[in-house]
Amino acid sequence: MYHAYIVQCNDGTYYVGSTNDLTRRVHHHNHAKAGAHYTKIRRPVVLVYSEQYETYAEVRKREGELKRLTRAQKIVTLKK
């Protein structure tokens, strides 16, 4: 199972990603020395949205779609 997700950073911005272990990835965003520089300098992050997909190809496609959304569109997505 794969997850497309959105985390909200401490500064109020959003970060979109995908993973096959959502709990581990959010923990990694908050605690790891390596990884996404964007979230590393904006800790802590909070998971605010996720969707599940069966295949890697599906989740990567959805991640790309989420990343192309404007901030306003992401906020609407979060409310669904």
ROBALUM-82188 format. One record per residue: residue number from 0; x, y, z of N, C-alpha, C in turn. Coordinates in nm, 4 decimals. Layout:
[NUM, [X, Y, Z], [X, Y, Z], [X, Y, Z]] ...
***
This chain:
[0, [0.0841, -0.1184, 0.0000], [0.0000, 0.0000, 0.0000], [0.0885, 0.1245, 0.0000]] [1, [0.0536, 0.2215, -0.0805], [0.1280, 0.3468, -0.0918], [0.0381, 0.4629, -0.0509]] [2, [0.0990, 0.5701, -0.0042], [0.0243, 0.6866, 0.0425], [0.0770, 0.8139, -0.0224]] [3, [-0.0136, 0.8953, -0.0742], [0.0177, 1.0336, -0.1111], [-0.0253, 1.1150, 0.0103]] [4, [0.0549, 1.2130, 0.0490], [0.0224, 1.2836, 0.1726], [0.0580, 1.4317, 0.1649]] [5, [-0.0034, 1.5064, 0.2560], [0.0288, 1.6477, 0.2740], [0.0566, 1.6678, 0.4221]] [6, [0.1704, 1.7307, 0.4512], [0.1983, 1.7719, 0.5887], [0.1977, 1.9238, 0.5934]] [7, [0.1559, 1.9760, 0.7080], [0.1628, 2.1202, 0.7291], [0.2844, 2.1475, 0.8150]] [8, [0.3662, 2.2388, 0.7685], [0.4888, 2.2749, 0.8400], [0.4591, 2.3792, 0.9471]] [9, [0.5535, 2.3963, 1.0373], [0.5401, 2.4902, 1.1472], [0.5133, 2.6326, 1.0998]] [10, [0.5602, 2.6680, 0.9821], [0.5382, 2.8039, 0.9302], [0.4075, 2.8172, 0.8518]] [11, [0.3257, 2.7098, 0.8501], [0.1960, 2.7136, 0.7834], [0.1977, 2.6693, 0.6388]] [12, [0.3150, 2.6422, 0.5828], [0.3231, 2.5949, 0.4451], [0.2927, 2.4461, 0.4386]] [13, [0.2695, 2.3976, 0.3173], [0.2381, 2.2568, 0.2962], [0.3480, 2.1892, 0.2161]] [14, [0.3686, 2.0623, 0.2472], [0.4641, 1.9790, 0.1746], [0.3902, 1.8541, 0.1294]] [15, [0.4064, 1.8172, 0.0035], [0.3408, 1.6996, -0.0538], [0.4459, 1.5934, -0.0804]] [16, [0.4124, 1.4680, -0.0492], [0.5040, 1.3584, -0.0755], [0.4290, 1.2277, -0.0930]] [17, [0.5048, 1.1199, -0.1084], [0.4460, 0.9860, -0.1166], [0.5403, 0.8874, -0.0493]] [18, [0.4831, 0.7779, 0.0002], [0.5606, 0.6796, 0.0747], [0.4846, 0.5480, 0.0824]] [19, [0.5558, 0.4435, 0.1218], [0.4886, 0.3160, 0.1483], [0.4767, 0.2907, 0.2985]] [20, [0.5249, 0.3826, 0.3822], [0.5132, 0.3728, 0.5287], [0.4903, 0.5131, 0.5835]] [21, [0.3651, 0.5503, 0.5951], [0.3291, 0.6877, 0.6300], [0.3765, 0.7271, 0.7699]] [22, [0.3588, 0.6416, 0.8667], [0.4018, 0.6726, 1.0032], [0.5516, 0.6973, 1.0089]] [23, [0.6291, 0.6095, 0.9468], [0.7741, 0.6253, 0.9450], [0.8147, 0.7533, 0.8736]] [24, [0.7475, 0.7847, 0.7634], [0.7858, 0.9025, 0.6857], [0.7590, 1.0325, 0.7612]] [25, [0.6446, 1.0421, 0.8283], [0.6153, 1.1634, 0.9061], [0.7159, 1.1769, 1.0206]] [26, [0.7474, 1.0657, 1.0845], [0.8491, 1.0673, 1.1902], [0.9832, 1.1148, 1.1328]] [27, [1.0167, 1.0661, 1.0159], [1.1406, 1.1043, 0.9486], [1.1434, 1.2547, 0.9193]] [28, [1.0301, 1.3088, 0.8728], [1.0227, 1.4532, 0.8469], [1.0516, 1.5335, 0.9745]] [29, [1.0081, 1.4812, 1.0875], [1.0234, 1.5544, 1.2132], [1.1548, 1.5305, 1.2855]] [30, [1.2232, 1.4186, 1.2595], [1.3371, 1.3830, 1.3428], [1.4673, 1.3495, 1.2703]] [31, [1.4613, 1.3157, 1.1436], [1.5813, 1.2693, 1.0739], [1.6739, 1.3851, 1.0377]] [32, [1.8033, 1.3562, 1.0363], [1.9015, 1.4563, 0.9941], [1.9079, 1.4647, 0.8428]] [33, [1.8834, 1.3550, 0.7750], [1.8809, 1.3516, 0.6287], [1.7355, 1.3578, 0.5837]] [34, [1.7140, 1.3790, 0.4561], [1.5778, 1.3793, 0.4038], [1.5411, 1.5122, 0.3433]] [35, [1.4133, 1.5392, 0.3422], [1.3605, 1.6586, 0.2761], [1.4057, 1.7859, 0.3479]] [36, [1.4891, 1.8620, 0.2820], [1.5394, 1.9871, 0.3391], [1.4250, 2.0829, 0.3701]] [37, [1.3247, 2.0860, 0.2833], [1.2125, 2.1785, 0.3009], [1.1481, 2.1609, 0.4377]] [38, [1.1197, 2.0374, 0.4760], [1.0534, 2.0151, 0.6053], [1.1522, 2.0214, 0.7208]] [39, [1.2764, 1.9869, 0.6954], [1.3769, 1.9870, 0.8022], [1.3932, 2.1254, 0.8644]] [40, [1.3815, 2.2291, 0.7838], [1.3984, 2.3645, 0.8363], [1.2659, 2.4280, 0.8783]] [41, [1.1563, 2.3510, 0.8718], [1.0238, 2.4019, 0.9073], [0.9539, 2.3096, 1.0063]] [42, [1.0285, 2.2457, 1.0916], [0.9723, 2.1523, 1.1896], [0.9059, 2.2266, 1.3039]] [43, [0.8112, 2.1612, 1.3697], [0.7589, 2.0279, 1.3409], [0.6549, 2.0317, 1.2287]] [44, [0.6345, 1.9159, 1.1685], [0.5301, 1.9028, 1.0669], [0.4194, 1.8143, 1.1223]] [45, [0.2990, 1.8352, 1.0701], [0.1824, 1.7584, 1.1128], [0.1149, 1.7025, 0.9886]] [46, [0.0843, 1.5743, 0.9912], [0.0118, 1.5130, 0.8798], [-0.1303, 1.5676, 0.8786]] [47, [-0.1708, 1.6246, 0.7646], [-0.3053, 1.6818, 0.7554], [-0.3923, 1.6132, 0.6504]] [48, [-0.3311, 1.5281, 0.5639], [-0.4088, 1.4643, 0.4588], [-0.3323, 1.3459, 0.4020]] [49, [-0.4051, 1.2382, 0.3702], [-0.3418, 1.1256, 0.3006], [-0.4451, 1.0481, 0.2202]] [50, [-0.3971, 0.9827, 0.1162], [-0.4775, 0.8953, 0.0309], [-0.3980, 0.7679, 0.0076]] [51, [-0.4676, 0.6547, -0.0048], [-0.4008, 0.5260, -0.0271], [-0.4144, 0.4830, -0.1728]] [52, [-0.3071, 0.4178, -0.2221], [-0.3051, 0.3646, -0.3579], [-0.2405, 0.2276, -0.3576]] [53, [-0.2790, 0.1465, -0.4522], [-0.2281, 0.0104, -0.4621], [-0.0894, 0.0028, -0.5256]] [54, [-0.0623, 0.0889, -0.6225], [0.0641, 0.0780, -0.6951], [0.1482, 0.2049, -0.6820]] [55, [0.2765, 0.1863, -0.7012], [0.3710, 0.2972, -0.6979], [0.3394, 0.3985, -0.8082]] [56, [0.3050, 0.3498, -0.9258], [0.2734, 0.4388, -1.0380], [0.1534, 0.5278, -1.0053]] [57, [0.0517, 0.4705, -0.9428], [-0.0667, 0.5490, -0.9067], [-0.0334, 0.6581, -0.8053]] [58, [0.0431, 0.6222, -0.7037], [0.0730, 0.7195, -0.5993], [0.1628, 0.8313, -0.6515]] [59, [0.2573, 0.7984, -0.7381], [0.3449, 0.9019, -0.7942], [0.2655, 0.9981, -0.8836]] [60, [0.1699, 0.9444, -0.9576], [0.0844, 1.0291, -1.0403], [0.0049, 1.1253, -0.9521]] [61, [-0.0537, 1.0730, -0.8447], [-0.1334, 1.1572, -0.7549], [-0.0456, 1.2591, -0.6821]] [62, [0.0738, 1.2193, -0.6422], [0.1654, 1.3129, -0.5776], [0.1921, 1.4321, -0.6702]] [63, [0.2155, 1.4042, -0.7967], [0.2379, 1.5109, -0.8936], [0.1180, 1.6033, -0.9062]] [64, [-0.0014, 1.5447, -0.9063], [-0.1233, 1.6256, -0.9140], [-0.1362, 1.7159, -0.7917]] [65, [-0.1122, 1.6596, -0.6736], [-0.1215, 1.7388, -0.5506], [-0.0183, 1.8504, -0.5472]] [66, [0.1018, 1.8223, -0.5943], [0.2075, 1.9239, -0.5945], [0.1744, 2.0405, -0.6868]] [67, [0.0994, 2.0158, -0.7921], [0.0644, 2.1222, -0.8861], [-0.0517, 2.2099, -0.8383]] [68, [-0.1195, 2.1692, -0.7313], [-0.2301, 2.2496, -0.6790], [-0.1775, 2.3793, -0.6183]] [69, [-0.2570, 2.4828, -0.6272], [-0.2228, 2.6068, -0.5576], [-0.2485, 2.5855, -0.4086]] [70, [-0.2010, 2.6775, -0.3272], [-0.2259, 2.6683, -0.1833], [-0.3763, 2.6632, -0.1557]] [71, [-0.4531, 2.7489, -0.2219], [-0.5980, 2.7517, -0.2022], [-0.6619, 2.6181, -0.2395]] [72, [-0.6169, 2.5582, -0.3493], [-0.6700, 2.4285, -0.3908], [-0.6319, 2.3198, -0.2914]] [73, [-0.5116, 2.3263, -0.2345], [-0.4709, 2.2289, -0.1329], [-0.5611, 2.2399, -0.0102]] [74, [-0.5937, 2.3609, 0.0303], [-0.6808, 2.3804, 0.1470], [-0.8175, 2.3202, 0.1211]] [75, [-0.8721, 2.3375, 0.0010], [-1.0008, 2.2761, -0.0344], [-0.9891, 2.1238, -0.0273]] [76, [-0.8794, 2.0682, -0.0773], [-0.8562, 1.9236, -0.0731], [-0.8526, 1.8735, 0.0709]] [77, [-0.7917, 1.9488, 0.1599], [-0.7818, 1.9093, 0.3007], [-0.9195, 1.8984, 0.3664]] [78, [-1.0134, 1.9745, 0.3191], [-1.1472, 1.9767, 0.3805], [-1.2352, 1.8623, 0.3334]] [79, [-1.1896, 1.7874, 0.2336], [-1.2702, 1.6752, 0.1805], [-1.2680, 1.5581, 0.2746]] 
***
